[in-house]
Each structure stands twice: as C-alpha cells, then as structure tokens.
Amino acid sequence: MIVTGWGVTLKSASRFDDLLVKSPVLAVNMDNCTSIYKKMKRDLSDSEFCGTTGTHICTTLPGSAAFIPRGNDSRVTIVGLASDGSAECGSEIPIIFTKISNYLDWIESIVWP
C-alpha cells in the first residue's frame, strides 16, 4: 500500500513540499492501534484502519490517498483516506485511514446518480 500527499517530510524539514510525495504504508494491527489511540482518548471505528509510513512522512494531511497499484499500468485501487495521525517527524503513532469500501454505495450514488 502507498500513501501520497503534500506533507512535510524528513527531507523538507519544516516546510511543505511543492511536489507530491509518496511513501509505502505498512498495516498496523488494529488491536495495537486501538490501544495507542485509547491513551489519547480517541476511539476507532470499524470504518477505519491504521498504517505507518515509518519516518518518511512527518505530517499526515487529511484526505491523503492510500492505494494499491494494479498490475503494470497506472491504475490503482484507493483503499483509504488519511483522517488522523501524529504531526511529529519520526512518531510511532500510526496514521488512521477511513476505509473507502465502507462508503462505496454513497460514492457511487454521487458519481453515478
């Protein structure tokens, strides 16, 4: 899985990049993620999943797309949108993504009414 966005990276330090950046996302066990966020008084729902980019992306801009490339062409399957996470570079707090699959009926009703 890959996430893209115009966030702050370790390379750019404290400014937002002018170019779209991407980073691999590793899935985080939901029990572990729930435990981390409970300490911050944030509940997770079934319509969310967690992932981490390590230290490559320092801030997560809400709406950054998480996707899975489809084969050898340029098509992708978008699986989530970043909705919450840490703003600290190198933080081990996972990014919370909203699951696109939970909203497909609504999306399709808007796109193809």
C-alpha positions in Angstrom: 0.0 0.0 0.0 1.2 3.5 -0.8 0.1 6.9 0.5 0.5 10.2 -1.4 0.2 13.8 -0.3 1.8 17.2 0.1 3.0 16.7 3.6 6.2 17.7 5.4 8.9 15.1 5.0 12.2 14.5 6.8 13.9 15.8 3.6 11.9 19.0 3.6 12.1 19.5 7.4 9.6 22.2 8.3 8.1 23.3 5.0 5.5 21.6 2.8 6.8 20.0 -0.4 5.9 21.6 -3.7 5.8 18.1 -5.2 3.5 15.3 -4.5 5.3 12.8 -2.3 4.6 9.1 -1.8 5.6 6.6 0.8 4.9 2.9 1.4 2.4 2.2 4.2 2.6 -0.8 6.5 -0.6 -2.1 8.0 -0.8 -1.8 11.8 -2.6 -4.4 13.9 -6.0 -2.9 14.9 -5.7 -4.1 18.5 -2.3 -2.3 18.8 -3.6 0.8 17.1 -6.8 0.9 19.3 -4.6 0.6 22.4 -2.4 3.5 21.3 -5.3 5.8 20.5 -7.3 4.9 23.6 -4.4 6.5 25.6 -5.1 9.7 23.6 -8.9 9.4 24.3 -9.6 8.6 20.6 -11.9 5.7 19.7 -11.5 3.9 16.4 -14.5 2.5 14.4 -14.9 -0.4 12.0 -14.8 2.1 9.2 -11.1 2.8 9.9 -7.7 1.1 9.6 -4.2 2.0 10.7 -0.9 2.1 9.0 2.5 3.6 9.4 5.0 5.2 6.9 7.9 5.0 9.4 9.7 8.3 9.4 9.3 9.3 5.7 6.2 11.5 6.0 6.1 13.7 9.1 2.6 15.1 8.9 -0.5 13.5 7.5 -2.7 15.7 5.6 -6.3 14.7 5.9 -7.5 13.3 2.6 -4.2 11.8 1.5 -5.0 8.7 -0.5 -3.8 5.3 0.4 -3.8 3.0 -2.6 -2.7 -0.3 -4.0 -1.2 -0.3 -7.5 -3.0 -2.6 -10.0 -0.6 -4.5 -12.2 1.8 -2.9 -14.7 -0.4 0.0 -15.7 -1.0 3.3 -13.9 -4.4 2.3 -12.4 -4.7 2.0 -8.6 -7.3 0.9 -6.1 -7.8 3.5 -3.5 -8.4 1.8 -0.1 -8.3 4.7 2.3 -8.1 8.4 3.0 -5.9 9.7 5.8 -8.0 11.1 8.6 -5.8 11.4 11.7 -2.3 10.8 12.9 0.7 12.4 14.5 2.3 15.6 13.3 5.8 14.8 14.7 8.6 13.6 12.5 9.6 10.0 13.4 6.5 9.5 15.6 5.5 5.9 16.1 1.8 6.8 16.3 0.0 5.2 13.4 -2.0 7.1 10.7 -5.7 6.5 10.8 -7.3 5.9 7.4 -11.0 5.9 6.6 -11.9 2.8 4.7 -13.2 3.6 1.2 -15.1 0.3 0.9 -17.4 1.4 3.7 -18.6 4.4 1.6 -18.8 2.9 -1.9 -22.6 3.0 -2.1 -22.6 6.6 -1.1 -19.7 7.5 -3.5 -21.4 5.7 -6.4 -24.7 7.4 -5.7 -22.9 10.8 -6.1 -20.7 9.9 -9.1 -23.3 7.8 -11.0 -26.7 9.1 -9.8 
